[in-house]
């Protein structure tokens, strides 16, 4: 008997040879080149979007500052073909001049008083508006309206009110049996008059900003303090004021810068007088440059104001911000 052996069919699966991926060069990690390319594209995209804004800042902010710094080292009457280089003579002349030191004192009084009274008055108005009194929207709009008026319009209104012969000042002082002061023509009353108008114009803006911050305060913290027996003054001192510190810091910085740059009220109401009683640093720069035609001296005054603003802002950022409580 013969046995037939049948061969089983070959069911093995042949592996298909996969293509071999190209190897990165020795010493080079895979994917690093792609990451670098992506990073370059992101930087290029950022540069394309940021370049227009940076160019505008450089052309209209930094370049004028550099040009003014160069002009402050010269003497020029705006008529001669070119300025004459004098080095630091303009600075030494200004800082040794008693009249310029008086300008610095007047500027300090103006800035500190206007900013301090505006912050305190604005906070008081904001607390009043936030107390839920009737007509809050209308009253807050009236308080804010002086801020949106031009300085010329505000000055014209207050010149009429301060008029000692026909204005509201005559009526009020007459009711008290006294004569109205000569607000804008007296060296003793001119600066207080400007401070009154400056506070009236700026306190509404401060109040509206404070009001928005007060309405955004967490009410649960206030209610918890009341349940614990805290008085209104304790809640205001230990809770409200610390929570409002970021807003106070923002307003302090912006109001100081605005007070240093105040010009329109002085130009319309007093013109820096009488006898220089209202000549702040901004008015001094204008008077030196466009009335006395001393471009170098005016540029030096502007650089001194720039340095003072930088110093004040840095001090605020360094010391005042430490007491700011961000939620």
Residue, then its C-alpha position, 0 to 999 in steps of 0.5 A: x500500500x502506498x501512501x501519498x503525502x500531500x504538501x500543505x499550501x504555503x499560507x505564510x504572509x510575506x512582509x512587504x518591505x517599507x521604505x526607509x525614512x531618510x536619516x537626520x545627519x549625525x549630531x542633529x536631533x529629529x524635528x529641531x529644524x522644523x521647530x526652528x522654522x516655525x519659530x522664525x515664522x512666528x517672529x516674522x508674523x509678530x514683526x509684521x503686525x508690530x512694525x506699523x505701531x512701533x514705527x509710529x511710536x518711534x516717529x511721533x514719540x521717541x524721535x521728537x524727544x531725542x530732537x528736543x534733547x539735542x535742541x536743548x544743548x543749543x542756542x537758537x532764536x528760530x531766525x538764525x539759519x542754524x542753532x549754536x551749540x552751547x552744551x549744558x549752558x541752558x540747564x545751568x542758567x535755568x537751574x540757577x535762575x530764582x524765577x525758574x525755581x519759582x516756576x518749579x514751586x508753582x508747578x509742584x503746588x498746582x500738581x499736588x493740590x489739583x491731583x489730591x483734591x480731585x482724587x479725594x473729591x472724586x472718591x466722595x462723589x463716587x461713594x455718594x453715587x453708589x449709595x443708591x440715591x435717586x437720579x444717580x445717572x443724571x447726577x453722574x452725567x452732570x458731574x462728568x460733563x465738565x471733563x468732556x468740555x474743552x479747556x477754552x469753554x471751561x475757562x470762558x465760563x469761569x472767567x464770567x463767574x469770577x468777574x468781581x463786577x458782574x459775576x456770581x462771585x460778586x453776588x456770593x461775597x456780597x451776600x456775606x457783606x464782603x467784596x469779591x476778590x479779583x481772582x484772575x488779576x491778583x497774584x494772591x488769588x490767581x493760582x487758587x482760582x486756577x486750582x478751583x477750575x482744574x479740580x472742577x474740570x477733572x473731578x467728574x472723570x475721577x468720580x466716574x472711574x471710581x464709581x465703576x470700580x465700586x460697583x464691581x466690588x464683591x458684595x459678599x465681602x461687604x455683607x460678611x463684614x457687616x454680619x461680623x459687626x464692622x461699622x461703615x467706617x471700618x468697612x470703608x477703611x479696611x475693605x473698600x480702600x484696599x480693593x480700590x487701590x488699583x484704581x487709585x494707583x491708575x488715577x494717581x499716575x494719569x492725573x499727575x501726568x495731566x496736571x503737569x501738562x495743563x496749558x489751556x486753562x492757564x492760557x485762557x484765564x491768566x496767561x501765566x500772570x499776574x507777575x508770574x503767579x500762575x506760570x507752571x512749567x508747561x506755560x514756561x516752555x511755551x513762553x520761552x519758545x513762542x514768545x521769547x523765541x529762545x528755542x534752546x531754553x524752551x527745549x531745556x525746560x521741556x527736558x526738565x519737565x520730562x525728567x520730573x515726570x519720569x522720576x515721579x512715575x518711577x517713584x509711584x511705580x516703585x513705592x506706591x504700587x507696593x500697597x496696591x492689592x490686586x484681586 
